[in-house]
Amino acid sequence: MNYKIVAITEAVILIAVTAGFAVYGMYFTNQPIRLSGAGATFPAPLIQKWSAEFKDMTEVQINYEGIGSGGGVKQFTEKTVDFGASDPPMKDSEFSATPRTLHVPITIGGVVPIYNIPGIPKGLNFSGQVLADIFRLNITRWSDPRITTINPGVTLPDAEIIVCRRSDSSGTTKVFTSFLSDESTTWRATYGAANVINWPSQTVGGKGNPGVATAVQQNPNSIGYVELSYALESNISYGTVQNAAGKFVEPTLETLAAAASAVSLILPPGDTSWASVGSYFNLHNVEGADNAYPIASFSYILVYKELNVRSGMTLEKAKALTWFLWWAVHDGQHYASGLSYVPLPQAVVTHNEATLRMITFNGQQVNDWT
């Protein structure tokens, strides 16, 4: 077993490396270190798992609040948290307002249509056009021929569809509506893609992924959209979605990984705008995407390139934050699949390493991982 000891002002980081798996133990002689983050509910279960594991190893307390991507970007730009989290990357206008922001992809997930139709198990087929027509209330009953035609052999009730959606500013909404905008010209012209949509008044709102999941569970014959992990955790039926190759694909870790692999992403430098990456992996005109689930995306942590812009930041806290992020994109990925997230491909991990090395405190590089 090899050890490397790094001094951190009044702290010491002990890194134990065994069988290629790094374990970080951080022992502090000063007051306990506390870090704060807020943002997307999409990766919240994973970030909270990381926070608990990192605290067990280091005694560093990381408080993450899942308030939605919009709220996370707002708190991050107002510098009231140490880091933010968002499903879509910052828009160019948001990045211009906070130009020294770093985007760090932390995981890959999928947005899935969930439903509560008595007697109908998971696996109902949806196309992008049908989903757009349901969510804009153009399709109002489960017995509509546009649904039954793509679900041969399934007896759907002649019941009114209750549409459930996010009531808060949501990256999950941005991912979902970006897909609908690409699939339906009517949706694109009427609603577009955004964190906040002017939904029809007859729809039912829920705060966060948990709020939408609860709304669907409480309303028979309802439909909504959540991140896959919430559907699995809540044991809610979810559908397959038709991809660009015309196949109805179930969202699984394998089909989400296929989506990430099918898109040949040229990732921008970590300290530039990531708006060009898009809100989800658009698989139209992409070779080798036959078995890919079509509504998959990165989720990001947002962190300041120069950490002294955050009030109350110290060198000790800066080192703890950067160590947490480094651990999250390396050993933390081992927890992803257990929570129904897709671990980052190695190419993205390598890209993140270069980004994290950019972080400074008072102009000096915080950590130099070599």
N, C-alpha and C positions, 0 to 999 in steps of 0.2 A: 504494500500500500504506500502511495506517495502522497506527501502533503506539501502544500504551498501556503505560506502564511503571508497575509497582506495587512499592513498596519492601516488603520482608518482613524486618524486623530486619536480619540480615546476609546477606540474599539479595535478588535482583531477579527478578521475573517479567516476561518480555517476551512480549507477545501480538501476533502478526502476523496481520492479517486480510486475506485475499485471496480475492476472488470469493465472499464469503459464507462461507468455511470458515476457522474459527479454528484456529491452531496455537499451542500453548503451549510456550515454551522457558523453563526455570527454571534459573538458573545460581547455584550456591551457592559461597560463599567459605569456609564453615565445613566441618565434618565432613559426609560424605554422609548424607542423610536416609533412614531406613529405616522403613517402615510394615508392619504385619502385619494379616492378616485370615484368617478361617477360617469354614468352614460348608459350605453346600450343594455337592454335586458337580454338580448340575443345571447351574448357570451357570459352573462352574469353567473350562471352555475359553475362554469369553468373558472372564472376569475376568483370566485369565492372559494372554490376548492383549492386553487393555488395559494390564496391568502392564508387559509388554514394550515396547509402543509408548510408554507414558508415560515409561518409564525412558530410552528413546532420546532423547526430547525434553527431559527434565528432569534426568536423573541421579538421580531419586528411585527407590529400590529398594522395590518393593511385593511382599511375600511372602504369597501366598494359598495356604492349604492346604485342599483339598476333603476334609472329614472327615464330611460329612453335616450336614443342617440342625440336628438335635438337638445335635450336638457344637458347631456354630457358635453356637447360642443359649446353650449352657452356657458356652463360653469368653467370649462377649460379656458375659453377665451377671456373670461372675466377673472381668471387666475384665482379661483376660490378652491381649487382642488390641485393635487400634485400631478394627476394624470386624468385624462378623459378616455372614453371608449365610444366608438361609433361603428355601426355596420357599414354604411357607405363611407367612402373617403370624404374629406372636407370638399365643399364646392370651392371653385376658384375664388369667389368673393369672400368666403370664410377664411380661406388660406391667406388671402391678401391682407385681411385684417389681423392675422396672427402669423406673420411670415416665417417666424423661426420655430415652426412646428415640425415635429418628426412623426411620420406615419410608420407604425410597427404592426404589420399583420400578425395576429396571434393565433388564429384558427380558421377553419373553413366550416361553414354550416349550410343548412338548406331551409328555405321557407316552404311550408307544406300546407295544403288546404285541409282543414279538419272539419268534421261534421258530426252531427248527432241526429241520425235518422233511425228511429226504433226498428230493430230487426235487420239493419244493414251493417255488415261488418266493414272493416277497412278494405281498401282496394277499389273504391269507386273511381272510374276513369273521368278525367277532366282534360279538356284542351284549354289552351290559353284563351281562345275566343270565348268558350263557354264560361270560364271563370270571369272574364271581363263582363260578359252579359249578365251573369248572376250578381256581381258586385255593383253593377250600375242599375240593377233592378229591371233589366230588360227581360230576363228570365225570372219568373216569380214563383213557379211551382216545380216541385221535384219531378212531376210527370211530364214536363216539357219535352217534346220530341228531340230537341237538341241535346238533352242529357241522356234520354233513353236510347237513342240511336248509337251512342258510343259505349253503352253499357248493356249489350245484348245478354238476355238471360237473367237480368236483375229486375225484379218487380219493385218499382219505386212508388211511393204513395202520392196520391193527388193532394198534396199538402203544400201550404204556402211556405216558401223559404224565408227563414229569418236570417238576415245577414249581420254578422258580428265583425267588428273591426276595431282598430286601435283608436283611442280617444286622445292620446298624447303624441308628442312629436317623436316619431319612431323611425329608426333605420330599417326595421323589419318592413314597415310600410313602404319605405323608399325602394327596397329590394323588390318587394312584391309588385308594386305599381310600375316599376321600371319594366318588369317582365310583361305585365298587362299592356303597357304602352307599346312594346315591341310586337305584341301579338294582335292588337286590335287598334285600328286607326281611329275608330270612334272613341275608344277609351282615351287614347292619346290626345285627341282634340278636345274632349270634354273635361278630363280630370288630370291627365299628365302623370308625371312621376315626382313624388316629393315626400318628405317626412310627414307632412300634414296635408290631408286631402279634404276637400269640401264634400264630404260624403252625403248621400241622400238622407233626408231627415228621418226616414223610417228605419234606418239601420241602428244597431245596438252597439254602443261604444264600451270598450274595456281598456283599463290602463295597464300597459305593459303586456308582454306575452302571457303572464299569468292571468291578467284580467280578461283577455280574449278567450283563453282556454276555459276559464270559469263561466263566461257568458255562454259559450257553446254547450258546456255541460248542463247548464241550467235551462236551456231552451231547446225542447225537442224540435226536430226538423230544421235546425240551424246549421250555418256554415261560417267558418272564420279562417284565419291564417295565423300560424305561429312558427317559431323555429322548431325543427325536428325534435330536439331534446325535450321541449315542453310537451309535445304530443305524446312522446314515449313515456315521460314521467307521469303524465296525467291519465295515461291509458285511454286516450281519445282516438276514435277512428280517424284515419287520414287517407287521402286518395293518392292515386298515381297521376302523373301529369305528362301529357304528350310532349315529347321533345322535338327538336328541329328535324330529326330523322323520321318523325312520324310514329315513334314508339311510345307507348304509355309505360312510364318508368316509375317504379316505386322508389321513394327516397330512402336510401340506406347509406351506411358509411362507404360502401363500395361504389355506389352510383354517384355519390358526392365527390369521392376521390377521382372518379372517371371524368367528372366535369372539370375539375381542376387540372387534370393531366391533359385534357383535350384542348384546352386553351393555351396557346403558346404566348404567355404573358411576358412582355418586356417591362419589367418593373422600373419605375422612375427612381432616381436617388431618393433616399429617405427624407431629405430636407427640402424637397421640391413638391409642387402640387401633385396629388394623386388622382385628381378628378378624371383624368384620361383613362384610368383603369376601369371606371364604371362601377355601378352599384351591384352588378352581378355578372357572372360569367356568361356572356351572350354567345350561344353555341351555333347561331346561324352561320352557314357557310364555313363551318369548321370541320375538317376531316377527323375521323376516328371518334366521333361523339355519339355513336349509335346507342350505347348503353349508359349514357350520362343523364343524370337528373338535371332538368333544365333551370331550376331556380336555386342556384348555389352561389356563394359569395365568400369573400374574406370578411373577417371582423378585425377592427384595428384598435390598438391603444395609441392615443395621442399624448405626446410628451414634449416638453420644452427642450429645445436644443441647448439653450443656456439656462440652467436651472435657477440662477440667482434672481430671475424675474419673478419668481414665486415668493411672496411674502412668507417669512418664517423658515425658508429653506436654509439648511446648514450643509457643510461639507459631509458630515456624518449621514444626514438624511439623504443627500444626493447619492452617496455611495450605496446606501441601502436600497434606494429606488432602482438604480441601475443594475445592482446585483439581482434584484427581484425580476426585472425584465429579462435579464440574460438567462436566469434560471427558467423563467416561464417559456421562453422560446426554445429551450434545450430540454432539460429533464422534465419540465412541466408538461411537455407534449405527451408524456406517457399516460397522463390522466385524461386525455382528450377522448379517446374512443370509448372509455367507460362511461362517459357522459354524453355520448352520441355526437361528438364533434370529430372532424377529420384532422389528424395531426398534420402539421405543416410539411410540405415537401422540403428536402434538403436544400434545394436551390433558394427557397424563400428564407430558410434559417440562415444560410450564408449571407444573403442580402441583409437580413436583420442585424447580423453581427457588425457589418460595416456601418449601419445606421446607429447602433448603440455606442459605437466608438466615437461618434460625433459629439456626444453629450459632454458639456463642459459646466463647470461651476467657477464663477469669477474668471472666466477665460481659460481655465486649465482643464484638460481632459480629466474626467472623473475617474474612469477606470480604463485600463489598457489590457484587454484580454489577448494574450499572444499564445 
